[in-house]
Amino acid sequence: MIDALLRASWLAHAAAAYLKGRPADSPLVSPLYADLAGLSPILVQSASEEILRADSERLVQALSVARVPVSHREFPHMWHDFQLYAGMVPEATLALEEMARFITEHLTVKMRDHAAHDVAGAPQAGAVQSGR
């Protein structure tokens, strides 16, 4: 596979610099080896022509096994980090719009749940708090 942005030789050099002698299967190095249970919903976007495509698929599988809500979308004919070209490449613009919707949707739900918890856990008017 040829990636427009990344080359295997560069990735090997970058991986060695990133690892600094640590094992590649350490949970501190890769989420694929971490305990993913309990994470918030995750959006994974991948590209059909990127060299790291299989890693994206493995991450989605690991998240699913850990019962983490995960949304995955692969963009055909795109390359690694194609999203950087939003405003110039239609698929990149679409990907950023999808990210914005995902974040907005999940933050809205989180804020609503947090507000409901605050209201339910708030002291009632006129109640006396002890311990202060």
MDTraj code that builds the backbone (N, CA, C; nanometers):
import mdtraj as md
import numpy as np

residues = "MET ILE ASP ALA LEU LEU ARG ALA SER TRP LEU ALA HIS ALA ALA ALA ALA TYR LEU LYS GLY ARG PRO ALA ASP SER PRO LEU VAL SER PRO LEU TYR ALA ASP LEU ALA GLY LEU SER PRO ILE LEU VAL GLN SER ALA SER GLU GLU ILE LEU ARG ALA ASP SER GLU ARG LEU VAL GLN ALA LEU SER VAL ALA ARG VAL PRO VAL SER HIS ARG GLU PHE PRO HIS MET TRP HIS ASP PHE GLN LEU TYR ALA GLY MET VAL PRO GLU ALA THR LEU ALA LEU GLU GLU MET ALA ARG PHE ILE THR GLU HIS LEU THR VAL LYS MET ARG ASP HIS ALA ALA HIS ASP VAL ALA GLY ALA PRO GLN ALA GLY ALA VAL GLN SER GLY ARG".split()
xyz = np.array([
    [0.0845, -0.1183, 0.0000],
    [0.0000, 0.0000, 0.0000],
    [0.0896, 0.1254, 0.0000],
    [0.0546, 0.2210, -0.0795],
    [0.1288, 0.3472, -0.0843],
    [0.0422, 0.4551, -0.0224],
    [0.0961, 0.5185, 0.0795],
    [0.0275, 0.6272, 0.1488],
    [0.0865, 0.7580, 0.0990],
    [0.0011, 0.8537, 0.0667],
    [0.0486, 0.9820, 0.0143],
    [0.1273, 1.0621, 0.1178],
    [0.1071, 1.0335, 0.2447],
    [0.1702, 1.1134, 0.3497],
    [0.2786, 1.0383, 0.4258],
    [0.2602, 0.9096, 0.4496],
    [0.3533, 0.8330, 0.5317],
    [0.4243, 0.7257, 0.4508],
    [0.5495, 0.7020, 0.4845],
    [0.6277, 0.5954, 0.4236],
    [0.6709, 0.4980, 0.5325],
    [0.6789, 0.3695, 0.4977],
    [0.7165, 0.2660, 0.5943],
    [0.8521, 0.2959, 0.6578],
    [0.9498, 0.3409, 0.5793],
    [1.0831, 0.3682, 0.6348],
    [1.0777, 0.4811, 0.7378],
    [0.9987, 0.5828, 0.7115],
    [0.9854, 0.6935, 0.8074],
    [0.9135, 0.6449, 0.9322],
    [0.8104, 0.5628, 0.9151],
    [0.7369, 0.5104, 1.0301],
    [0.8260, 0.4260, 1.1206],
    [0.9129, 0.3461, 1.0627],
    [1.0039, 0.2641, 1.1432],
    [1.0947, 0.3537, 1.2271],
    [1.1469, 0.4579, 1.1680],
    [1.2330, 0.5530, 1.2403],
    [1.1532, 0.6261, 1.3489],
    [1.0343, 0.6716, 1.3168],
    [0.9502, 0.7429, 1.4129],
    [0.9085, 0.6509, 1.5279],
    [0.8774, 0.5257, 1.4970],
    [0.8377, 0.4304, 1.6011],
    [0.9520, 0.4067, 1.6989],
    [1.0718, 0.3908, 1.6476],
    [1.1883, 0.3700, 1.7349],
    [1.2099, 0.4910, 1.8251],
    [1.1944, 0.6108, 1.7700],
    [1.2107, 0.7326, 1.8507],
    [1.1004, 0.7444, 1.9554],
    [0.9799, 0.7056, 1.9208],
    [0.8663, 0.7120, 2.0130],
    [0.8817, 0.6099, 2.1256],
    [0.9199, 0.4891, 2.0898],
    [0.9298, 0.3813, 2.1886],
    [1.0429, 0.4036, 2.2894],
    [1.1536, 0.4594, 2.2457],
    [1.2702, 0.4826, 2.3336],
    [1.3038, 0.3576, 2.4147],
    [1.3037, 0.2422, 2.3478],
    [1.3410, 0.1180, 2.4130],
    [1.2283, 0.0455, 2.4840],
    [1.1120, 0.1078, 2.4953],
    [0.9976, 0.0407, 2.5602],
    [0.9390, -0.0629, 2.4644],
    [0.8765, -0.1681, 2.5197],
    [0.8142, -0.2673, 2.4309],
    [0.6921, -0.2077, 2.3597],
    [0.6748, -0.2439, 2.2347],
    [0.5635, -0.1904, 2.1546],
    [0.4281, -0.2375, 2.2055],
    [0.4252, -0.3454, 2.2840],
    [0.2974, -0.3952, 2.3346],
    [0.2664, -0.3448, 2.4758],
    [0.3322, -0.2396, 2.5159],
    [0.3034, -0.1793, 2.6463],
    [0.1759, -0.0952, 2.6369],
    [0.0875, -0.1035, 2.7373],
    [-0.0334, -0.0199, 2.7366],
    [-0.0011, 0.1291, 2.7425],
    [0.1191, 0.1635, 2.7889],
    [0.1590, 0.3047, 2.7914],
    [0.1997, 0.3534, 2.6534],
    [0.2227, 0.2604, 2.5636],
    [0.2654, 0.2932, 2.4275],
    [0.1496, 0.2863, 2.3290],
    [0.0652, 0.1851, 2.3454],
    [-0.0432, 0.1636, 2.2498],
    [-0.1733, 0.1317, 2.3208],
    [-0.2813, 0.1989, 2.2837],
    [-0.4110, 0.1685, 2.3437],
    [-0.4595, 0.0271, 2.3112],
    [-0.4024, -0.0356, 2.2106],
    [-0.4433, -0.1714, 2.1761],
    [-0.4151, -0.2701, 2.2890],
    [-0.3235, -0.2337, 2.3780],
    [-0.2860, -0.3236, 2.4878],
    [-0.3324, -0.2710, 2.6230],
    [-0.4115, -0.1675, 2.6227],
    [-0.4599, -0.1061, 2.7470],
    [-0.5989, -0.1587, 2.7821],
    [-0.6381, -0.1333, 2.9048],
    [-0.7745, -0.1633, 2.9483],
    [-0.8623, -0.0481, 2.8997],
    [-0.9431, -0.0733, 2.8019],
    [-1.0233, 0.0318, 2.7394],
    [-1.1633, 0.0448, 2.7993],
    [-1.1996, -0.0477, 2.8860],
    [-1.3343, -0.0485, 2.9441],
    [-1.3625, 0.0836, 3.0155],
    [-1.4833, 0.1331, 2.9969],
    [-1.5266, 0.2541, 3.0660],
    [-1.4954, 0.3835, 2.9932],
    [-1.4324, 0.3756, 2.8781],
    [-1.4046, 0.4984, 2.8035],
    [-1.5336, 0.5581, 2.7485],
    [-1.5315, 0.6879, 2.7296],
    [-1.6436, 0.7575, 2.6660],
    [-1.6533, 0.7148, 2.5201],
    [-1.7652, 0.7439, 2.4542],
    [-1.7789, 0.7088, 2.3130],
    [-1.6642, 0.7663, 2.2295],
    [-1.6217, 0.6884, 2.1313],
    [-1.5061, 0.7239, 2.0488],
    [-1.5438, 0.7180, 1.9017],
    [-1.4981, 0.8170, 1.8275],
    [-1.5110, 0.8202, 1.6821],
    [-1.3744, 0.7897, 1.6227],
    [-1.3694, 0.6893, 1.5362],
    [-1.2464, 0.6557, 1.4650],
    [-1.2716, 0.6802, 1.3176],
    [-1.1880, 0.7628, 1.2588],
    [-1.1934, 0.7846, 1.1146],
    [-1.0649, 0.7288, 1.0556],
    [-1.0803, 0.6518, 0.9506],
    [-0.9630, 0.5972, 0.8837],
    [-0.9763, 0.6209, 0.7340],
    [-0.8677, 0.5925, 0.6655],
    [-0.8636, 0.6136, 0.5210],
    [-0.8256, 0.4828, 0.4535],
    [-0.8893, 0.4542, 0.3431],
    [-0.8665, 0.3263, 0.2755],
    [-0.7243, 0.3128, 0.2233],
    [-0.6572, 0.4236, 0.1975],
    [-0.5231, 0.4186, 0.1384],
    [-0.4124, 0.4486, 0.2376],
    [-0.4438, 0.4550, 0.3654],
    [-0.3393, 0.4891, 0.4614],
    [-0.2666, 0.3659, 0.5120],
    [-0.1414, 0.3853, 0.5418],
    [-0.0558, 0.2758, 0.5849],
    [-0.0963, 0.2230, 0.7226],
    [-0.1649, 0.3031, 0.8020],
    [-0.2066, 0.2637, 0.9359],
    [-0.3517, 0.2133, 0.9403],
    [-0.4060, 0.1825, 0.8271],
    [-0.5460, 0.1377, 0.8182],
    [-0.5736, 0.0183, 0.9091],
    [-0.4866, -0.0816, 0.9068],
    [-0.5073, -0.2011, 0.9885],
    [-0.5059, -0.1669, 1.1376],
    [-0.4248, -0.0695, 1.1776],
    [-0.4221, -0.0281, 1.3185],
    [-0.5558, 0.0321, 1.3591],
    [-0.6164, 0.1088, 1.2707],
    [-0.7485, 0.1661, 1.2993],
    [-0.8515, 0.0556, 1.3180],
    [-0.8468, -0.0441, 1.2324],
    [-0.9402, -0.1564, 1.2415],
    [-0.9186, -0.2345, 1.3715],
    [-0.7922, -0.2531, 1.4109],
    [-0.7624, -0.3236, 1.5363],
    [-0.8118, -0.2440, 1.6562],
    [-0.7984, -0.1110, 1.6514],
    [-0.8456, -0.0277, 1.7611],
    [-0.9978, -0.0372, 1.7736],
    [-1.0667, -0.0292, 1.6621],
    [-1.2135, -0.0404, 1.6633],
    [-1.2546, -0.1752, 1.7223],
    [-1.1861, -0.2812, 1.6843],
    [-1.2170, -0.4149, 1.7371],
    [-1.1922, -0.4201, 1.8875],
    [-1.0794, -0.3655, 1.9342],
    [-1.0475, -0.3667, 2.0772],
    [-1.1494, -0.2853, 2.1564],
    [-1.1911, -0.1727, 2.1034],
    [-1.2927, -0.0916, 2.1699],
    [-1.4258, -0.1661, 2.1773],
    [-1.4617, -0.2332, 2.0710],
    [-1.5868, -0.3099, 2.0687],
    [-1.5828, -0.4224, 2.1713],
    [-1.4720, -0.4935, 2.1786],
    [-1.4574, -0.6017, 2.2762],
    [-1.4706, -0.5478, 2.4182],
    [-1.4168, -0.4268, 2.4416],
    [-1.4240, -0.3639, 2.5744],
    [-1.5594, -0.2982, 2.5990],
    [-1.6513, -0.3129, 2.5045],
    [-1.7865, -0.2561, 2.5133],
    [-1.7869, -0.1031, 2.5216],
    [-1.6883, -0.0432, 2.4559],
    [-1.6841, 0.1021, 2.4457],
    [-1.7671, 0.1408, 2.3235],
    [-1.8585, 0.2369, 2.3375],
    [-1.9335, 0.2811, 2.2191],
    [-1.8361, 0.3422, 2.1168],
    [-1.8296, 0.2820, 1.9996],
    [-1.7352, 0.3279, 1.8981],
    [-1.8063, 0.3423, 1.7641],
    [-1.7775, 0.4531, 1.6974],
    [-1.8255, 0.4757, 1.5613],
    [-1.7026, 0.4773, 1.4716],
    [-1.7079, 0.4008, 1.3639],
    [-1.5934, 0.3946, 1.2727],
    [-1.6398, 0.4248, 1.1311],
    [-1.5648, 0.5110, 1.0679],
    [-1.5927, 0.5397, 0.9277],
    [-1.4620, 0.5403, 0.8515],
    [-1.4595, 0.4618, 0.7457],
    [-1.3430, 0.4608, 0.6575],
    [-1.3766, 0.5406, 0.5323],
    [-1.2894, 0.6310, 0.4982],
    [-1.3087, 0.7155, 0.3810],
    [-1.2326, 0.6553, 0.2627],
    [-1.3055, 0.6182, 0.1568],
    [-1.2395, 0.5578, 0.0405],
    [-1.1464, 0.6561, -0.0305],
    [-1.0375, 0.6028, -0.0809],
    [-0.9413, 0.6770, -0.1651],
    [-0.8711, 0.7908, -0.0906],
    [-0.8739, 0.7886, 0.0419],
    [-0.8067, 0.8937, 0.1205],
    [-0.6789, 0.8374, 0.1814],
    [-0.5957, 0.9261, 0.2305],
    [-0.4643, 0.8940, 0.2858],
    [-0.4586, 0.9352, 0.4333],
    [-0.3497, 0.9007, 0.5012],
    [-0.3316, 0.9339, 0.6422],
    [-0.3428, 1.0845, 0.6640],
    [-0.4170, 1.1231, 0.7653],
    [-0.4379, 1.2639, 0.8023],
    [-0.5007, 1.3483, 0.6908],
    [-0.5808, 1.2852, 0.6075],
    [-0.6472, 1.3594, 0.4994],
    [-0.7333, 1.4727, 0.5542],
    [-0.7752, 1.4608, 0.6812],
    [-0.8604, 1.5629, 0.7423],
    [-0.7916, 1.6994, 0.7466],
    [-0.6594, 1.6995, 0.7390],
    [-0.5851, 1.8269, 0.7379],
    [-0.6209, 1.9133, 0.6165],
    [-0.6802, 1.8530, 0.5163],
    [-0.7117, 1.9238, 0.3920],
    [-0.8577, 1.9703, 0.3854],
    [-0.9207, 1.9824, 0.5015],
    [-1.0584, 2.0340, 0.5062],
    [-1.0622, 2.1715, 0.4420],
    [-1.1657, 2.1942, 0.3661],
    [-1.1788, 2.3206, 0.2934],
    [-1.1216, 2.3115, 0.1528],
    [-1.0399, 2.2075, 0.1289],
    [-0.9816, 2.1876, -0.0044],
    [-1.0250, 2.0544, -0.0660],
    [-1.0390, 1.9537, 0.0197],
    [-1.0792, 1.8198, -0.0248],
    [-1.2160, 1.7913, 0.0372],
    [-1.3176, 1.7691, -0.0451],
    [-1.4534, 1.7518, 0.0088],
    [-1.4643, 1.6449, 0.1179],
    [-1.3961, 1.5318, 0.1013],
    [-1.4031, 1.4266, 0.2020],
    [-1.3444, 1.4729, 0.3361],
    [-1.2423, 1.5548, 0.3296],
    [-1.1805, 1.6074, 0.4517],
    [-1.2761, 1.7021, 0.5231],
    [-1.3435, 1.7848, 0.4474],
    [-1.4426, 1.8756, 0.5058],
    [-1.5554, 1.7953, 0.5691],
    [-1.6015, 1.6928, 0.4996],
    [-1.7063, 1.6050, 0.5517],
    [-1.6601, 1.5368, 0.6812],
    [-1.5347, 1.4936, 0.6853],
    [-1.4811, 1.4270, 0.8047],
    [-1.4808, 1.5216, 0.9243],
    [-1.4399, 1.6472, 0.9046],
    [-1.4402, 1.7435, 1.0148],
    [-1.5820, 1.7758, 1.0597],
    [-1.6746, 1.7851, 0.9659],
    [-1.8141, 1.8080, 1.0027],
    [-1.8665, 1.6908, 1.0861],
    [-1.8286, 1.5695, 1.0485],
    [-1.8691, 1.4512, 1.1236],
    [-1.8105, 1.4552, 1.2654],
    [-1.6834, 1.4949, 1.2766],
    [-1.6211, 1.5079, 1.4092],
    [-1.6965, 1.6085, 1.4950],
    [-1.7295, 1.7218, 1.4366],
    [-1.8001, 1.8264, 1.5112],
    [-1.9362, 1.7762, 1.5599],
    [-2.0095, 1.7065, 1.4735],
    [-2.1400, 1.6503, 1.5139],
    [-2.1235, 1.5489, 1.6263],
    [-2.0241, 1.4621, 1.6136],
    [-2.0004, 1.3594, 1.7143],
    [-1.9686, 1.4228, 1.8493],
    [-1.8783, 1.5187, 1.8487],
    [-1.8387, 1.5853, 1.9735],
    [-1.9570, 1.6606, 2.0328],
    [-2.0283, 1.7350, 1.9504],
    [-2.1434, 1.8114, 1.9986],
    [-2.2488, 1.7196, 2.0581],
    [-2.2784, 1.6112, 1.9876],
    [-2.3797, 1.5162, 2.0354],
    [-2.3395, 1.4574, 2.1709],
    [-2.2166, 1.4142, 2.1825],
    [-2.1748, 1.3468, 2.3057],
    [-2.1500, 1.4435, 2.4201],
    [-2.1053, 1.5638, 2.3904],
    [-2.0912, 1.6637, 2.4966],
    [-2.2275, 1.7092, 2.5458],
    [-2.3223, 1.7232, 2.4549],
    [-2.4576, 1.7642, 2.4933],
    [-2.5194, 1.6607, 2.5868],
    [-2.5053, 1.5329, 2.5529],
    [-2.5583, 1.4263, 2.6383],
    [-2.4875, 1.4294, 2.7722],
    [-2.3556, 1.4446, 2.7731],
    [-2.2786, 1.4467, 2.8974],
    [-2.3190, 1.5662, 2.9834],
    [-2.3363, 1.6825, 2.9226],
    [-2.3744, 1.8025, 2.9978],
    [-2.5157, 1.7865, 3.0543],
    [-2.6065, 1.7285, 2.9761],
    [-2.7437, 1.7072, 3.0217],
    [-2.7452, 1.6087, 3.1390],
    [-2.6667, 1.4998, 3.1271],
    [-2.6585, 1.4021, 3.2365],
    [-2.5978, 1.4646, 3.3608],
    [-2.4963, 1.5457, 3.3421],
    [-2.4302, 1.6122, 3.4552],
    [-2.5273, 1.7090, 3.5229],
    [-2.6020, 1.7851, 3.4436],
    [-2.6983, 1.8802, 3.4997],
    [-2.8082, 1.8056, 3.5755],
    [-2.8553, 1.6938, 3.5222],
    [-2.9589, 1.6156, 3.5899],
    [-2.9063, 1.5610, 3.7219],
    [-2.7821, 1.5198, 3.7229],
    [-2.7209, 1.4698, 3.8465],
    [-2.7080, 1.5820, 3.9488],
    [-2.6667, 1.6997, 3.9029],
    [-2.6529, 1.8142, 3.9937],
    [-2.7871, 1.8489, 4.0581],
    [-2.8931, 1.8484, 3.9782],
    [-3.0252, 1.8817, 4.0298],
    [-3.0713, 1.7743, 4.1281],
    [-3.0514, 1.6476, 4.0918],
    [-3.0949, 1.5379, 4.1787],
    [-3.0150, 1.5337, 4.3083],
    [-2.8880, 1.5726, 4.3041],
    [-2.8038, 1.5652, 4.4227],
    [-2.7972, 1.6939, 4.5016],
    [-2.8649, 1.7989, 4.4555],
    [-2.8590, 1.9290, 4.5240],
    [-2.9441, 1.9261, 4.6502],
    [-2.8995, 1.9954, 4.7556],
    [-2.9820, 2.0021, 4.8773],
    [-3.1139, 2.0735, 4.8484],
    [-3.2187, 2.0286, 4.9118],
    [-3.3501, 2.0894, 4.8948],
    [-3.3531, 2.2260, 4.9636],
    [-3.4348, 2.3155, 4.9124],
    [-3.4483, 2.4490, 4.9712],
    [-3.4926, 2.4362, 5.1163],
    [-3.4247, 2.5079, 5.2034],
    [-3.4606, 2.5078, 5.3443],
    [-3.4006, 2.3937, 5.4237],
    [-3.3304, 2.3007, 5.3534],
    [-3.2692, 2.1885, 5.4248],
    [-3.1458, 2.2357, 5.4992],
    [-3.1184, 2.1785, 5.6107],
    [-3.0020, 2.2134, 5.6917],
    [-2.8942, 2.1112, 5.6631],
    [-2.7746, 2.1595, 5.6242],
    [-2.6628, 2.0705, 5.5986],
    [-2.5839, 2.0512, 5.7255],
    [-2.5501, 1.9296, 5.7550],
    [-2.4705, 1.9034, 5.8753],
    [-2.3259, 1.8895, 5.8382],
    [-2.2396, 1.8960, 5.9394],
    [-2.0979, 1.8766, 5.9170],
    [-2.0244, 2.0028, 5.8808],
    [-2.0870, 2.1154, 5.8852],
    [-2.0150, 2.2389, 5.8508],
    [-2.0164, 2.3334, 5.9630],
])
top = md.Topology()
chain = top.add_chain()
for i, resn in enumerate(residues, 1):
    res = top.add_residue(resn, chain, resSeq=i)
    for name in ("N", "CA", "C"):
        top.add_atom(name, md.element.get_by_symbol(name[0]), res)
traj = md.Trajectory(xyz[None], top)
